[in-house]
Amino acid sequence: MKIKEIFSQLNIISQCKKYGLSLWQCPQFLFFIMGIFIIGSTLIVYAIGVRYVEDPQIVALIVILATVVLFIISVIITRSFERLAEANRMKSEFVSVVSHQLRSPLSNLRWAIELIMSGRLGKIEDKQLEYFKILKENSNRMKELVSDLLTVSRIETARIPLKIEKCSLEETIKQLIKEFEPLAKASNVKIIFKPQKNLPKILVDISQIKLVIENLLDNAIRYIEEAGEVKIELAKQDNNLLFQIKDNGVGIPRGDQKHIFQKFFRSGNIMKNQTQGTGLGLYIARAIIENLGGKIGFKSQEGVGSTFWFTLPIK
Amino acid sequence: MKKILFIEDESALQKTFGELLRQEGYEVVSALDGEIGLKLVKEKNPDLVLLDLILPKVNGFDVLKKIKEDKETKNIPVIVLTNLEEIEDVNKVIELGATTYLVKANYSLTELLEKIKKTLE
């Protein structure tokens, strides 16, 4: 597998195709050319140097010429990196614009469904109500996805607005557990919360931290297969608050672990059981925690469960 | 009967939310762009204005500014109802004198209704 990976790295042309760039705009290809050129010019200079030892001027001239060519190639390489960065920025902007545009029709849809389901427009049959429920659930899922995409595009353009205030993480967690109680019950999951006593308040943007804990709690509950337990702990550790959430769910296969915080990544064993989820939750969580000066990580064993943790500095 | 001026270019929203408000016993006046909105604020003297920000002809920021500049209309509470949620937009709108800033995507119809009732109390 490893050797195969190295060989695929060496296949420059297919790599450049993947980025959608022509060869002369592709950094890998240009580096390759530059390498060949350096080796070639060194050999030529050596050969000429051996032949014309008496006339160092020619050698010097060739070295200068080679330097100029190398300089030109490196300028082109830098430009090609700029193009890649620009393409990436445009992609983030595209996601942002599309998500914004999707919001209005989605609101219209959700509100129209709500109005029908409220019975204000006339009585609906039970059978119809079932189908309206499907419409409602799915439009809510779309809403969540769009809002995740917007958060991601804000992260990528470094535009996460922060409203920093002093707040109690303990209270926030209690409140969130209450909100998740129906989902937990439906999934046969017991949520246990054990906070240390006399924890200090911290300065954070609580709406962002909520987003993180929601994501972790949602994952913990959803990836428990039949029945189980989610344990949340909150403690002071040096100058940090340490949040830990432990589940006895499906766990993350070893091979997937290094990708778990990547955007749109979803673990293989999760895909088998779950259709919901966007692969954005943990990416967003990491960006938020790091933005607030904390750290995030996990331990996991397939079939046994996962423990996710994050720290936030007490200021 | 309390009168609400609803300045919103999405006719679907005018229909659903307007219907709900009428059922709740409010008189709803609709404006599909900022220019008509401004005209109707003066003519109808509503108890509350619901205002979108992205509007044809005159945008919501300017509509809000003009409402708050005019002596006759500056005391009418304005609820901004939009899908813009960049912090700069929120700050700007609050600075211009809006009562509340609501992001459409974050609320259900019933929650919106509650907010409106509270403002009108």
Interface residues (C-beta under 8 A of the other chain):
Chain A: H100 R103 S104 L106 S107 N108 R110 W111 A112 E114 L115 S118 R120 L121 K143 V146 S147 R159 P161 K163
Chain B: E10 A12 L13 T16 F17 E19 L20 Q23 N83 L84 E86 I87 K104 A105 S108 L109 T110
